[in-house]
């Protein structure tokens, strides 16, 4: 069972790993859903986690808000991804959409190519797509080598238990072509219910283990 701890910086990572976190999603600024952490933070977390054989997934996101990025923002993301790769991150987490409620295929192809050799997670930008496009997005992302999709299965404020039915549909449709990673509102108190109900082997959250 992979318990992916969403960390805002280095501070809570030692406690989280002692309490069972065995993968880290590293970001900054969780108040807006996470942005790219500094190179100093990436370097220290990769060194610390590497000693414990715990993979680090680094968020590549230039700002809060929507996931429709202009050329300058995409250039920033591209540079940040290259730097994270140089620093030894095991994987990256990103998502790019168009104003037409679809994947920004051109931007994603560039980032996916740059991330060659790393694990790739498409983050909760996925939840901004309408349900019909979510299934089409699974096809596209699987075909382009994305390893997993992080999703709450519904609107962000809803309890994850209310989204079990849709999450099951996504998992069934993905059919092991990529991993559907449930997240948002999963804690060390309800994690067992999520695992048993969805029959998943990976879960994600800021409270996935006791801190």
C-alpha positions as a printed NumPy array, in Angstrom:
array([[  0.   ,   0.   ,   0.   ],
       [  1.433,   3.354,  -1.045],
       [  0.508,   6.235,   1.236],
       [  1.483,   9.378,  -0.657],
       [  1.912,  12.276,   1.764],
       [  1.283,  15.7  ,   0.274],
       [  3.943,  17.93 ,   1.835],
       [  4.018,  21.72 ,   1.666],
       [  7.718,  21.864,   2.55 ],
       [ 10.34 ,  19.797,   4.369],
       [  9.003,  20.415,   7.892],
       [  6.553,  17.51 ,   8.354],
       [  8.285,  14.955,   6.129],
       [ 10.414,  13.261,   8.836],
       [  7.324,  12.728,  11.027],
       [  5.197,  11.61 ,   8.069],
       [  7.745,   9.03 ,   6.949],
       [  8.133,   7.687,  10.497],
       [  4.356,   7.279,  10.622],
       [  4.076,   5.315,   7.397],
       [  4.206,   7.702,   4.431],
       [  6.108,   5.868,   1.702],
       [  5.875,   8.38 ,  -1.142],
       [  5.997,  12.176,  -1.027],
       [  4.209,  14.664,  -3.232],
       [  6.274,  17.79 ,  -2.684],
       [  4.829,  21.239,  -3.278],
       [  4.573,  24.729,  -1.838],
       [  1.578,  26.951,  -1.102],
       [ -1.085,  24.342,  -0.348],
       [ -3.573,  27.159,   0.297],
       [ -3.973,  27.399,  -3.496],
       [ -3.701,  23.665,  -4.115],
       [  0.08 ,  23.495,  -4.41 ],
       [  2.745,  25.173,  -6.537],
       [  6.346,  24.354,  -7.436],
       [  8.634,  24.171,  -4.378],
       [ 11.997,  25.917,  -4.318],
       [ 15.124,  24.173,  -5.565],
       [ 16.503,  24.213,  -2.017],
       [ 13.461,  22.384,  -0.67 ],
       [ 13.534,  19.854,  -3.526],
       [ 17.223,  19.172,  -2.963],
       [ 16.856,  18.552,   0.777],
       [ 13.723,  16.427,   0.485],
       [ 15.201,  14.293,  -2.299],
       [ 18.345,  13.736,  -0.207],
       [ 16.399,  12.888,   2.959],
       [ 13.817,  10.653,   1.268],
       [ 16.451,   9.008,  -0.923],
       [ 18.262,   7.703,   2.157],
       [ 15.013,   5.936,   3.09 ],
       [ 14.204,   4.768,  -0.471],
       [ 11.049,   6.905,  -0.467],
       [ 10.15 ,   8.343,  -3.898],
       [  9.546,  12.081,  -4.262],
       [  7.013,  13.483,  -6.731],
       [  7.589,  17.215,  -7.308],
       [  4.724,  19.533,  -8.214],
       [  5.278,  21.608, -11.356],
       [  2.773,  24.448, -11.198],
       [  3.703,  28.123, -11.565],
       [  0.736,  29.652,  -9.69 ],
       [ -2.618,  28.991,  -8.094],
       [ -5.881,  29.482,  -9.941],
       [ -6.892,  27.689, -13.101],
       [ -4.789,  25.323, -15.185],
       [ -4.87 ,  27.277, -18.444],
       [ -1.318,  28.534, -18.881],
       [  0.165,  31.111, -21.243],
       [  3.477,  30.689, -23.064],
       [  5.536,  32.374, -20.326],
       [  3.992,  30.18 , -17.643],
       [  4.658,  27.067, -19.701],
       [  8.264,  28.147, -20.173],
       [  8.538,  28.497, -16.381],
       [  7.074,  25.006, -15.913],
       [  9.471,  23.556, -18.474],
       [ 12.482,  25.108, -16.716],
       [ 11.253,  24.021, -13.264],
       [ 10.772,  20.47 , -14.505],
       [ 14.314,  20.377, -15.913],
       [ 15.677,  21.659, -12.575],
       [ 13.674,  19.155, -10.525],
       [ 14.958,  16.371, -12.742],
       [ 18.552,  17.541, -12.255],
       [ 18.019,  17.57 ,  -8.49 ],
       [ 17.029,  13.903,  -8.581],
       [ 13.267,  13.942,  -8.116],
       [ 11.701,  10.553,  -8.828],
       [  8.668,  12.009, -10.518],
       [  6.716,  15.13 , -11.379],
       [  3.11 ,  16.214, -10.974],
       [  1.467,  18.596, -13.433],
       [ -1.667,  19.313, -15.427],
       [ -2.465,  21.705, -18.264],
       [ -5.913,  22.453, -19.693],
       [ -7.369,  24.607, -22.445],
       [-10.163,  27.136, -22.053],
       [-12.334,  24.671, -24.012],
       [-12.316,  22.169, -21.108],
       [ -9.81 ,  19.794, -22.628],
       [ -6.186,  18.801, -22.129],
       [ -3.588,  21.246, -23.45 ],
       [ -2.073,  18.542, -25.612],
       [  0.81 ,  20.622, -26.981],
       [  1.931,  21.753, -23.521],
       [  1.553,  18.266, -22.075],
       [  3.527,  16.653, -24.887],
       [  6.438,  19.026, -24.18 ],
       [  6.363,  18.375, -20.426],
       [  5.952,  14.606, -20.853],
       [  8.898,  14.479, -23.239],
       [ 11.024,  16.546, -20.83 ],
       [ 10.052,  14.233, -17.961],
       [ 11.317,  11.119, -19.742],
       [ 12.654,   8.654, -17.188],
       [ 10.499,  10.059, -14.362],
       [  7.141,   8.988, -13.005],
       [  4.393,  11.344, -14.174],
       [  1.198,  12.164, -12.289],
       [ -1.535,  14.276, -13.854],
       [ -2.864,  16.251, -10.9  ],
       [ -6.321,  17.403,  -9.85 ],
       [ -6.655,  19.653, -12.874],
       [ -8.342,  16.444, -14.04 ],
       [-11.324,  17.247, -11.805],
       [-11.965,  20.45 , -13.791],
       [-12.88 ,  18.395, -16.874],
       [-16.486,  17.388, -17.412],
       [-17.133,  13.678, -16.908],
       [-17.295,  12.822, -20.605],
       [-13.904,  14.443, -21.171],
       [-12.459,  12.699, -18.119],
       [-12.84 ,   9.328, -19.801],
       [-11.344,  10.662, -23.032],
       [ -8.489,  12.183, -20.995],
       [ -7.707,   8.794, -19.457],
       [ -7.269,   7.434, -23.002],
       [ -4.992,  10.3  , -24.057],
       [ -2.877,  10.315, -20.9  ],
       [ -2.441,   6.538, -20.922],
       [ -1.372,   6.621, -24.572],
       [  1.204,   9.319, -23.768],
       [  2.898,   7.476, -20.929],
       [  1.394,   9.203, -17.888],
       [  1.591,   6.835, -14.922],
       [ -1.291,   8.051, -12.748],
       [ -4.081,  10.566, -12.358],
       [ -4.716,  12.231,  -8.994],
       [ -8.427,  12.84 ,  -8.572],
       [-10.985,  13.549,  -5.892],
       [-13.675,  12.089,  -8.114],
       [-15.872,  15.154,  -7.759],
       [-16.093,  18.773,  -6.617],
       [-13.282,  19.584,  -4.175],
       [-15.452,  20.377,  -1.154],
       [-17.422,  17.112,  -1.284],
       [-16.534,  14.249,   1.084],
       [-14.623,  11.619,  -0.859],
       [-17.17 ,   9.015,   0.229],
       [-19.754,  10.802,  -1.935],
       [-17.506,  10.293,  -4.956],
       [-16.89 ,   6.558,  -4.63 ],
       [-19.283,   5.685,  -7.487],
       [-17.504,   7.954,  -9.998],
       [-14.054,   6.928,  -8.769],
       [-15.016,   3.286,  -9.344],
       [-16.077,   4.16 , -12.9  ],
       [-12.731,   5.87 , -13.549],
       [-10.773,   2.953, -12.1  ],
       [-12.775,   0.46 , -14.159],
       [-12.31 ,   2.499, -17.341],
       [ -8.566,   2.981, -16.78 ],
       [ -8.276,  -0.816, -16.611],
       [ -4.681,  -0.743, -15.323],
       [ -3.466,   1.372, -18.258],
       [ -2.625,   3.96 , -15.615],
       [ -3.331,   4.337, -11.912],
       [ -6.285,   6.319, -10.604],
       [ -4.941,   7.856,  -7.383],
       [ -7.745,   8.99 ,  -5.039],
       [ -7.008,  12.092,  -2.981],
       [ -8.61 ,  15.008,  -1.205],
       [-10.24 ,  14.383,   2.143],
       [ -8.482,  11.078,   2.812],
       [ -7.035,  10.869,   6.321],
       [ -5.521,   8.245,   8.567],
       [ -9.05 ,   7.895,   9.993],
       [-10.922,   6.988,   6.78 ],
       [ -8.079,   5.525,   4.725],
       [ -9.119,   1.926,   5.359],
       [-12.655,   2.603,   4.152],
       [-11.292,   4.199,   0.95 ],
       [ -8.908,   1.309,   0.281],
       [-11.575,  -1.349,   0.823],
       [-14.341,   0.445,  -1.073],
       [-12.233,   1.337,  -4.125],
       [ -9.824,  -1.619,  -4.03 ],
       [ -6.819,   0.651,  -4.635],
       [ -3.164,   0.232,  -3.702],
       [ -2.254,   3.954,  -3.669],
       [ -3.862,   6.834,  -1.736],
       [ -2.931,  10.504,  -1.378],
       [ -3.439,  13.282,   1.134],
       [ -2.069,  15.858,   3.544],
       [ -3.445,  13.808,   6.467],
       [ -2.788,  10.342,   5.053],
       [ -0.711,   9.586,   8.159],
       [ -0.698,  11.148,  11.614],
       [  1.467,  14.286,  11.909]])
